[in-house]
Amino acid sequence: MRQTIVFIDLDGTIMVNPFLSAVFPVLEARLVPNITREFLAEQRARLRRDADPVWVMDWDDICETVAGRYGMTLTARVCDLVEEYSRPPHIAVLDSADTILRQIAADHRTLVVASMGLYRYQMPVLRALGLADLFADFLMPDLVGALKTDAAFYARYAGADALKISVGDNLTDDVLRPQNFGHRTIFKGTPPGDVQPDIVIASLAELPAAISALESQPHP
């Protein structure tokens, strides 16, 4: 049977991280009210620049930079706060993702994390939720030297003679760009009419059938 590589997004697809519920509120309480909006705006501004991919997603540097505009410094590293708050109720598995990932596991399939987040922010959550051991590999900007929107992000699999499927909830990161890289796409959510993933699912419960459907189609 032909091999399948399933690239799976993290935040909003299979898990909830502690940034909005704990990390940013803690920093905001210690710094300036409503500074979370500035953290997010700084990160979006970095995404629009042709810059080092790790710098773009480095929340420690992002938050320190924004705090510095007020003449303040962080009293705790973001990565340390992620570690501290990687526990319920600040993190969660979405749609019984742990069960679904076990259901789609098979000898001919390789499950790979494909995340825009850096390793030091994502792995504490993955481990705490018991999801890390369900993946064979991890693609993150600080591990591969590229953002998810760049073909170089997937470079280690570029020569693989396999069906490549991207699963996620972001239209650019998980549908448009992966399609440009030759991936089939499964979108979790409700896409606008001008975007055409190969398959749209409302929840991860539909993922096993969606993957099987793509595997059953003729390949070039």
C-alpha positions, 0 to 999 in steps of 0.5 A: 500500500502506498505510504501516506504522510499526514501533517497535522496542525496543533492550535485550534485543530487538535488542542488548546494552548494556555496563551489566551487563558493564562500566559497573556493574562498573567503578563498583562496583570504585571505590565499594562492593561490591554497589552495583549492586543499589542502582543498580537499586533506585534506578532502579526507585523512580524509575519508580514516581514521577510524575516527569520522564522524563529524571530517571527514566532518568538513570543518571549522576544515579542512580549519583551519588545512590546514591554520595552516600549513602556520601559518595562521588562518581563518578570517571567519568561513566556516559555516558563509560563507555558510550562507552568500553565500547561495544565487544565483548565488552561489547555485541552484536547479538542474533539477527542483528538487523542482517540482520533489520532490512535484511530488513524494510526496505521503501518502505511501512515506517518503522523507529523506535527506541522505547527507555526509555533516554536518547539519550546511553546508547543511541546509542553502542551503536547506532553501534558495532554498525552499527544506527543507520543502519537506523532512520528515527527515534529515540524516547527519553525525552530526545528526546520528553519522555515515558517509553515507557509514556506516549502522549505518547512516540509523539505525533509519530506519533499522526495517522499513517494507518498500521499501527503495530506495537510490537516488544519483550521487555517486557510492559508497555512493548512490549505492554500500553501500546502496545495501549492506544495502538492498536498491534499488538504482537509480543512476543519471548519467552514471555509469561504466559497473561494477556498476549496480544500479537498475535504471539509470536516466539521469535527475530528470525528470525520477525519478517519473517513476523510483520510481513507477517502483521499487514500482511495482516490487514484494518484498521479 
